[in-house]
């Protein structure tokens, strides 16, 4: 059953077009707005939510529809209007398809998935009186229990959309776990994987042959006491699903950089330049766009993201940046106000195919520039065997292996460095070469190094 349907149109859906789409269920259905008017909800006569429609988003970043939907739009900019159907009512999926199909028919766009598009009037025949109306509090949540909010996703790539961000925020505020249920063919984007990191949040894979298992750890799961929990054997050991351990090395690689900068809290401070410099060194271009959720919709602008972070201060700000379609690259940026100043915590991943060589030789020049111009604190560079498109499958992936570690000038000035491994001096920074990304002994070397890098 289709649960999410997206209309991609060259023109912004105006109020008249949206209403024409929402009347796909006939005049007996009701309309309501939630989330401060950002979501329109279509509901049955008994009050049951059927379809939630998010405000249209203008996508100005090339490649986003192909990255997230494998459904490239003809051009950018393109308007992305997403409808999410309730899983509790069989007709809701067809109703969402009719809504999106009507928008595309009027505005000349396309629908994802294409087979969902229709312009038919969908009659509601399900008896809603048999099941109470779910009071989830968030339009993305399908099942709500005292301990857990469950979201069912059947799209090929599960992105950290504003739907999921809202569901995670709501669940966290209520001290609940967020658990996303997908088929085994689904993959996560790196921002979604980051958001689900750490229990009790989970990625739950529903496999027809193997039942339920955790898509990040492989632990076999079952539904117990209103949440998905691991299945233990008689010895109390968690079993790992066989499907999770079936992996094939395609030869793809990911270069991962984790860096931290710290700036004086100055009124003229502009954020994002460290990330922009990193993109330039490793891809030849600045980021293609940025946003607070996926799809990434705004053209890259250090000034705009600085304005957002300043408006949110002293609260932290979390952002996503994306590369250009010809070089898979995605980054998360967290801006924090601390007693020492303003910090940027950045994780950047870049994808390379079997016939491509990750630019490890560019790391030292990059580290030197980050230290000289962008207040570098630390930079850790790693390499891993993983998909070039940077998505996360529900199978075992080997951890990254450290390649290099750099201490910025301020940190280097206050430590007593060990004699081995000997660092390379990059101006005032200390740069440690740890290997080529193939020897797991580099983890032990890095651990010993960081343990001995104590402030004097």
N, C-alpha and C positions, 0 to 999 in steps of 0.2 A: 504494500500500500504506500502510495506517495504521501509523505508528510511535509516536506519542504518543497515549495515551488517558487521560482524566481522569474520575474519578467525583466528582460533587458531591452530598454527602449532608447531611441535617440533623443526623444523629447521627455521632459518632465511630466509625469502623470498629474494633470490638474484635478481639482475637486470633482468636476463633472465626470471625468474618465474613471476616477477611483470609485465613485458612486455607481457608475454603470457596471463596473466589475463586481462590486459588492452585492449588487442585485442579482447575481448569478444564482442565488438561492431563493429568489422570489420575494414578494413583499412581506411575507410573514416573519422573516427573520429580523432580529433587532441589531442595532449598532451601539457601540460604546467606545469610549476612548480611555486608555490607561497610560501609565508611565508619563504623566504630565502632558498627555496629548500626542506623544511620539508613536503610539501604537493604536490602531483602530481594530476593534474586535467585533467579529460577527457572531451572534449567538442565537440559539434555538429559542422557540417560544417558552420553553421551560427554564430558560436561563443558562443552559449549558453552552460554554464557549465552543465554537466550531473552528473558526479561522482567525488568526491574529496577523495583521498586516503592519509591517514596520514602515515608517516614513521613508520615501525614496532617497537613495544615496547617489550622489553624482560621482562616478568613478572617473578620475582624471589620470590614472596611472596605467600605462600600457601593460598588458599581460595578466592582469588580475583575474579576469573571467576564465582565461585558460589555466592559470595556476590552481584556482580553487574549484572550478567546475569541469575542466577539460572541455570547455564550450566557449571558444573565443568569440567575442562580439566583433562585428565588422570594424568598428572604429572606437576610439575614445575621443571625447568623453561619452559615457553611456550611463543611463539611469538604471540603478539596481533596486528593484522593488521586491521585497521578500515576503512571502506568505507562508505561515506555518499552520498546518492543520492539526487539530486534536486527534490523538490516536484512539480516543474513546468512542468516536462516532464514525462508522464506515464511510458515510457520504462526505465527511469533511475533506478527505484527500481530493476527491473529484471536485468539490466546491472550490478548493484552492486552485486547482488546475483551470477551472473555468474563469476564476477571477483573473489569473495571470494571462490566460488566452485572450480574454477580452481587452486587456491593456495592450497586448502585442498587436491585436487586430486593429485597434484604433490608432495606435502610435507607430505602427510599422516596425516593431521589434521582434524579438525571439523569446522563447520560453525554455527554461531548464527545469526538469528534464523535458526534452522535446515531446515525448509520448504523453506527458501530462496535459498538454495544451488542448483546450476545447473552449467553445463558446456556448455550450448547452446550459439550459437552466437545470439545476440539480435539485430534485425534490427530496425533501428530508422525510424518510420513512421510518427511521429508527425510533423506537419508543424510548424516549429519554427518562421516563418516569421510573424505570427499573433500577437505575443507578443514580446515586446522588451526584449533584453537581460538584466537581472537584474545585476546591478553593486553594489553588497553588500559590497565588500571589505573584506569580511570574509567568508570562505567556509561553516561555520555553519549557517549563517543567511539565512532564507527563504524569509522574507519580510522586506524591508527597507523603512521607511518613514522619513521625516525630524525630527521626534521626537522619533522614536522607531525602535529598531531592534527586529524582531520576529524570534524565533527559534522553529520549530515544532519537537517534540520528541515523538516517539511511543514505546519506550522501557519500560520495567516494572520498572526499577530503573534508574532514571536520575542522573547520577554522574557528578561531576565537572571535566569533561575531559578537555584535552588541547583545544579541539574544543570550549567548553563553556567558558573556561578561556580567550581564544583569542577573542571570541565574546563579552564578558563582558568588556574586556580591550578596544577593539575598540569602543564599544558603549559609554563607559564612556569618552574616549578621545574626542568623537564627541558630548558630552553633550546629548546623547540619552538614553532612557530607554531600558533595556533588558527585554523582556517578553517571557517566555517559555510556549508553548502551548502543553498540553498533554491530553490523555484520563483520565477519572476518576480512572482507575485502576493503573495508574502510581504512584510511590512514589519517593521522593527525598532522596538523602543521606544528612547527616548533613552538609558536606562542601557545597553542592549546596544550601541548605536552608540558610546557613550563607551568601553565596554570593548574594542571592536574597533579603536579609533582608533590608528593607527600600525602600520607594518609591523613584523614579517612577518604579523601577524594580518590576516585578510581576511573579507569577506562575499562569498561566491561564489554568483552567480546562474546557475542552469542553465536556459537558454532553449532550447526545442525548435527554434526557427528560427535563433537567433543563437549557439548554443553556450554557452560559459561566459564570464562577464564579472564584473568587480568591481562590487558594488552601490553602493559609495560613490564610486568614481572613474570607473567606466565602462570601465576598461582590459579589453580582450579577454584572456582567460586560457586556458591549456591545462595539462594535467597533465604535469609533467616532473620526473623525478628525485625522485618522492615528494612533490610539493607543487604547488599551483596558482601559476603564474608568468605574467607578461604575455607576450603575443605581440608580437614586434618585426618591423618591416619591414626591407628591405635597408639602409635608412639608420639603423636602430637606434631608430626612433620607435615608441612604443607606440600601437597603434590603439585607438580608442574605439568601443564597440558602438553600433550605430544605435539599438537599443532604449533605451539609456540617455539619449539626447539628445531623445527624444520626450516632451515635457512640455506640460502645459496649466495655465495659471494659473487656479485656481478662485476667486481672490479671498480665500482664507483667509490669515491672518497669524499669526505667532508673536511675542510679546514675550519677549525673553530678557534676564535679569539675571544678571550674573556679579559676585559680591561676595566680599570678603574681610574678615574681622574678626580682631582680635588681642586676647586677654584676658590679664590677669595670671594666673599659675598659682596660683589660690586654691582652698583646700579647699571653699569654698562656691560655687564657680562652677557655674552651670547653663547647659548648652549648648542651642542650638536656638531661643533667643528671637529672634535676628536673622531667622531663616527664618520663624518664626511671625509676627513683625511685618510682614514683606514680604507674606506671604499675606493678612494682615488688610487691609493697605492696598490690595491689588490685586484681592482676591476677596471681601472682606467677612467671611471666616471663617478660622479657623486651618486647618492641613493636616488632611486627613481621616485620614491614617494614615502609618505609617513601617515600615521593615523593612530588612534587610540584603540582600534579594533580592526578585525578583518571583515570585508575586503579593505585593503589599504587604498584610500581614495584621494589623498591630497598630494599635490606635487611637493617635492622636497623644499623645505624652507626652514633654515635655522632660526630666523626671526619669529616665525609663527609658533614653532614649538617652544621657543623661549618664552613667548608671551603666555602660552598655555601654562607652562610650569610656574611662571611668576604669579599667575592668577590663582593657582592652586596652593601655593606656598602658605604655611609651612608643611602642608600635606605633601606626600611624595607623588610623583607623576610617572606613569608607566606608558611607554610608547612602542610602536612597531615601525621599523623602516624596511623597505624592500628595494632590491636591486632591479636592474633592467632585465627584460626577458631572456637575452642571450647569455647571461651569466647568473645562474641561480644564487641568490644571496638574500638573507633575511637577518634582521637584527632586532633585539629588544633593548630598550634604553630606559633605565630607571633613574630619575632625578631625585636626590635627597638633600634636604637642608640639615646639616649637622653642626655641632659647635665649632668644628674646624673649617667650615665653609660650605660650598655647594658641591656635592659629589655626583658624578655620572657613573653608573654601573652598566656596562655594555657587554652583551654577548652577540657575536656575529658569526654566522655559519655560511660557508660558501661551498657549492657543490661542483664536483669534477667527475667526468666520465673516465672510463678505462683508458681512453686514448689521450687524456689530458693530464698535465703535471701541475699539482698545486704549487703556487709561487712561494715556496719556503724561503728562497733566497731574498725575497723582498722584506722579510720580517725585521731584519736588523735596521735597515734604513727607515722603516716605518716606526720602529721603537725609538730611534734617535729623534725623529721629528715629533713624535708624540711627547717625548720628554722635554724637548727644547721649546715647543710652542703651545702645548696643550695640557700642561700640569699633570703628566702621567704619574700615577702611584704604582700600579703593577700592571703587567701584561703577561698572560699565559697563553701560549699558542699550542694547539693540539691537532692531531690528525686521527681520523677514524675511518673504518670501512662502513659506509652507509650510503643511502640513496643520493644520487646527484640532484634530484628535485627537492631535497631537504625535507620530505615528508617522513613520518614515522609509521612503519607498518607494525602490525600486531604479532611480531615474532622477535626472537632474540637478536639483539644488536650488540656487537662488542663495544666496550667502552673506548673513549678516545685515549690516545697515547701522547704524552707531552713531547713537544718539539723544542720549545724554548721558554724561558722565564726571564722577565725584565723587571728590575726595580728602578723606579724613577729617582730623580736626583735628591728629592727631599727624604725619601725613605732610605736611599743609599748612604746619605750623610749621617744617619743615626744608627747604623748597624756595624757589627764587627764580622765581616764576611769570613766564612771558612776558607781554608786554603784550597780545598777541592770540592767541586770542580772550579777551575779558575775562570773568572768572568772575563768577558770582553768589555772594555770601556767604551761606552757610546757617549762621549762628552762626559757628563757627570753621572750618567746612568750606568747600572751594572746589568749586563746581559749574559745569561747562562745558556749555553747550547746543550741540549739534553738528548738529542738523537734525531733520527730521520723519520720518526713516527711509526716504526715497525717493531722496536724492542720494548717490551713491557717493563724492563728493568728501569726505564726512565721514570716510572712512577715512584720507585723506591729512591732513586736519586733526588727527585723533586721533594719527596717527603723529608729526607735527611737535610736537604738544603734549607727548606723553609723552617725546619725545627731549629737550625743553627743560626738563622738570620734573626737574631734577637737584638732589639734596640740596646745600645750601650748606655 
